Amino acid sequence: MKAKYKNKKGGLNQAGRDYYKRTEGANLRAPVKSGTNPRRVSFAARFAGMKGPMKKGGKPTRKALALKKWGFGSVSAARSFANKNKKS
């Protein structure tokens, strides 16, 4: 995806979400920053298992930025949140 559709602080900006909807037909929504919303729990579960560094060249990676945008400081914080709030 082109840089103009990416938010510098992580994730996609509104233009990026609109572009994705036009090209793929998917309805992406903005991150949920707090609470136990099922979307946030699902995001935490997916990213808790994601491999890759949190920093590259001294700068945070897109993975680290996305986690921060959703309200998580680390992969372990996301994993802990997902395990505590997932439905059995």
C-alpha positions in Angstrom: 0.0 0.0 0.0 1.3 3.5 -0.8 2.7 5.6 1.9 0.0 8.3 1.4 -2.6 5.7 2.8 -0.6 4.8 5.8 -0.8 6.7 9.1 2.7 7.6 10.3 1.7 6.6 13.9 0.5 3.2 12.8 -2.2 1.6 10.7 -4.1 3.2 7.9 -5.5 6.7 7.7 -9.1 7.3 6.6 -8.0 7.7 3.0 -6.3 4.3 3.2 -9.4 2.7 4.6 -11.5 4.3 1.8 -9.0 3.1 -0.8 -9.1 -0.4 0.5 -13.0 -0.4 0.4 -12.9 0.8 -3.2 -10.4 -1.7 -4.4 -11.2 -4.8 -2.2 -14.7 -4.2 -1.1 -13.8 -4.6 2.6 -15.1 -2.3 5.3 -12.1 -1.5 7.5 -12.7 0.5 10.7 -10.4 2.6 12.9 -8.6 1.0 15.8 -10.3 0.6 19.2 -7.9 2.1 21.7 -9.4 0.9 25.0 -11.9 -1.5 26.5 -12.7 -5.1 25.8 -14.4 -4.7 22.5 -14.3 -8.0 20.6 -12.4 -6.4 17.7 -9.7 -5.3 20.1 -9.5 -8.8 21.6 -9.2 -10.3 18.1 -6.5 -7.8 17.1 -4.5 -8.6 20.3 -4.8 -12.3 19.7 -3.6 -12.0 16.1 -0.7 -9.7 16.8 0.4 -11.6 19.9 1.5 -14.4 17.6 3.0 -12.2 15.0 6.7 -12.7 14.4 9.1 -9.9 13.7 11.0 -7.2 15.6 9.5 -4.3 17.4 12.3 -2.0 16.3 14.5 -1.9 13.2 17.3 0.6 12.8 16.4 2.2 16.0 12.8 3.1 14.8 9.6 1.2 15.7 8.4 -1.1 13.0 4.8 -1.0 11.6 4.0 -3.9 13.9 5.0 -1.8 17.0 3.1 1.2 15.7 0.0 -0.8 15.1 0.2 -2.3 18.6 0.6 1.2 20.1 -2.3 2.5 18.1 -4.6 -0.2 19.5 -3.3 0.6 23.1 -0.7 -2.1 23.6 2.9 -1.4 24.6 4.3 -4.8 23.6 3.5 -8.2 22.2 3.3 -9.7 25.7 0.8 -7.0 26.7 -1.4 -7.9 23.7 -1.0 -11.6 24.5 -2.0 -11.1 28.1 -5.0 -9.0 27.2 -6.2 -11.5 24.6 -5.9 -14.5 27.0 -7.7 -12.7 29.7 -10.6 -11.5 27.5 -11.1 -14.1 24.9 -14.4 -16.1 25.1 -14.1 -19.8 25.7 
